[in-house]
Amino acid sequence: MTSFEERPALISEPSDERIREWIAELMDITPEDLPSPAEDLVDHGLHSVAVMQFADRCRRFGVTIDVRHLSENPTIAYWSALVAEGRGRQET
């Protein structure tokens, strides 16, 4: 698995699969080992530092997401929606 720093600016068209890869990397697991999109990531070992890292990495790729929003619903589905919403704001 390559690190975020080695990847080009992929956030312009982030797929759900790409976001799953990012989250898996932050949790130090494979994407196949992630819970379902609606499950709470904290219940599966996500920690607050990883939440901040996800927000920071999104910012580096042009999408600003408030850490508080990530923390209030730590699920893959919600985070994917936040990234898509952030991208939409960026495009207008």
Contact map, one row per residue, 1 for C-alpha under 8 A:
11100000000000000000000010000000000000000000000000000000000000000000000000000000000000000000
11110110000000000000000000000000000000000000000000000000000000000000000000000000000000000000
11111110000000000000000010000000000000000000000000000000000000000000000000000000000000000000
01111110000000000000010000000000000000000000000000000000100000000000000000000000000000000000
00111111000000000000000000000000000000000000000000000000000000000000000000000000000000000000
01111111000000000000000000000000000000000000000000000000000000000000000000000000000000000000
01111111110000000000000000000000000000000000000000000000000000000000000000000000000000000000
00001111110000000000000000000000000000000000000000000000000000000000000000000000000000000000
00000011111100000000000000000000000000000000000000000000000010000000000000000000000000000000
00000011111111000000000000000000000000000000000000000000000010000000000000000000000000000000
00000000111111000000000000000000000000000000000000000000010011100000000000000000000000000000
00000000111111000000000000000000000000000000000000000000000011000000000000000000000000100000
00000000011111100000000000000000000000000000000000000000000000000000000000000000000000000000
00000000011111111110000000000000000000000000000000000000000000000000000000000000001100000000
00000000000011111110000000000000000000000000000000000000000000000000000000000000000000000000
00000000000001111111000000000000000000000000000000000000000000000000000000000001000000000000
00000000000001111111100000000000000000000000000000000000000000000000000000000000000000000000
00000000000001111111110000000000000000000000000000000000000000000000000000000000000000000000
00000000000001111111111000000000000000000000000000000000000000000000000000010001000000000000
00000000000000011111111100000010010000000000000000000000000000000000000000010000000000000000
00000000000000001111111110000110000000000000000000000000000000000000000000000000000000000000
00010000000000000111111111000000000000000000000000000100000000000000000000000000000000000000
00000000000000000011111111100010000000000000000000000100000000000000000000010000000000000000
00000000000000000001111111111110110000000000000000000000000000000000000000000000000000000000
10100000000000000000111111111110000000000000000000000000000000000000000000000000000000000000
00000000000000000000011111111000000000000000000001001100000000000000000000000000000000000000
00000000000000000000001111111000000000000000110001000000000000000000000000000000000000000000
00000000000000000000000111111100000000000000000000000000000000000000000000000000000000000000
00000000000000000000000111111110110000000000000000000000000000000000000000000000000000000000
00000000000000000000100110011111110000000000000000000000000000000000000000000000000000000000
00000000000000000001101110001111110000000000000000000000000000000000000000000000000000000000
00000000000000000000000000000111110000000000000000000000000000000000000000000000000000000000
00000000000000000000000100001111111000000000000000000000000000000000000000000000000000000000
00000000000000000001000100001111111100000000000000000000000000000000000000000000000000000000
00000000000000000000000000000000111111101001000000000000000000000000000000000000000000000000
00000000000000000000000000000000011111100000000000000000000000000000000000010000000000000000
00000000000000000000000000000000001111100000000000000000000000000000000000111000000000000000
00000000000000000000000000000000001111110000000000000000000000000000000000111100000000000000
00000000000000000000000000000000001111111010000000000000000000000000000000110000000000000000
00000000000000000000000000000000000001111111000000000000000000000000000011100000000000000000
00000000000000000000000000000000001000111111110000000000000000000000000001110000000000000000
00000000000000000000000000000000000000011111111000000000000000000000000001000000000000000000
00000000000000000000000000000000000000111111110000000000000000000000000000000000000000000000
00000000000000000000000000000000001000011111110000000000000000000000000000000000000000000000
00000000000000000000000000100000000000001111111000000000000000000000000000000000000000000000
00000000000000000000000000100000000000001111111101100000000000000000000000000000000000000000
00000000000000000000000000000000000000000100111111100000000000000000000000000000000000000000
00000000000000000000000000000000000000000000011111110000000000000000000000000000000000000000
00000000000000000000000000000000000000000000001111111000000000000000000000000000000000000000
00000000000000000000000001100000000000000000011111111100000000000000000000000000000000000000
00000000000000000000000000000000000000000000011111111110000000000010011000000000000000000000
00000000000000000000000000000000000000000000000111111111000000000010000000000000000000000000
00000000000000000000000001000000000000000000000011111111100000000000000000000000000000000000
00000000000000000000011001000000000000000000000001111111110000000000000000000000000000000000
00000000000000000000000000000000000000000000000000111111111000011110010000000000000000000000
00000000000000000000000000000000000000000000000000011111111100000000000000000000000000000000
00010000000000000000000000000000000000000000000000001111111110000000000000000000000000000000
00000000001000000000000000000000000000000000000000000111111111111000000000000000001000000000
00000000000000000000000000000000000000000000000000000011111111111000000000000000000000000000
00000000000000000000000000000000000000000000000000000001111111100000000000000000000000000000
00000000111100000000000000000000000000000000000000000000111111100000000000000000000000000000
00000000001100000000000000000000000000000000000000000000011111110000000000000000000000100100
00000000001000000000000000000000000000000000000000000000011111111000000000000000001001100100
00000000000000000000000000000000000000000000000000000010011001111100000000000000000001000000
00000000000000000000000000000000000000000000000000000010011000111110110000000000011001000000
00000000000000000000000000000000000000000000000000000010000000011111110000000000000000000000
00000000000000000000000000000000000000000000000000110010000000001111111000000000000000000000
00000000000000000000000000000000000000000000000000000000000000000111111100000000000000000000
00000000000000000000000000000000000000000000000000000000000000001111111110000000000000000000
00000000000000000000000000000000000000000000000000100010000000001111111111000110000000000000
00000000000000000000000000000000000000000000000000100000000000000011111111000000000000000000
00000000000000000000000000000000000000000000000000000000000000000001111111000000000000000000
00000000000000000000000000000000000000010000000000000000000000000000111111100110000000000000
00000000000000000000000000000000000000011100000000000000000000000000011111110110000000000000
00000000000000000000000000000000000011111000000000000000000000000000000011111110000000000000
00000000000000000011001000000000000111101000000000000000000000000000000001111111000000000000
00000000000000000000000000000000000011000000000000000000000000000000000000111111100000000000
00000000000000000000000000000000000001000000000000000000000000000000010011111111110000000000
00000000000000000000000000000000000000000000000000000000000000000000010011111111111000000000
00000000000000010010000000000000000000000000000000000000000000000000000000011111111100000000
00000000000000000000000000000000000000000000000000000000000000000000000000001111111110000000
00000000000000000000000000000000000000000000000000000000000000001000000000000111111111000000
00000000000001000000000000000000000000000000000000000000010000101000000000000011111111100000
00000000000001000000000000000000000000000000000000000000000000000000000000000001111111110000
00000000000000000000000000000000000000000000000000000000000000000000000000000000111111111000
00000000000000000000000000000000000000000000000000000000000000111000000000000000011111111100
00000000000100000000000000000000000000000000000000000000000001100000000000000000001111111110
00000000000000000000000000000000000000000000000000000000000000000000000000000000000111111111
00000000000000000000000000000000000000000000000000000000000000000000000000000000000011111111
00000000000000000000000000000000000000000000000000000000000001100000000000000000000001111111
00000000000000000000000000000000000000000000000000000000000000000000000000000000000000111111
00000000000000000000000000000000000000000000000000000000000000000000000000000000000000011111
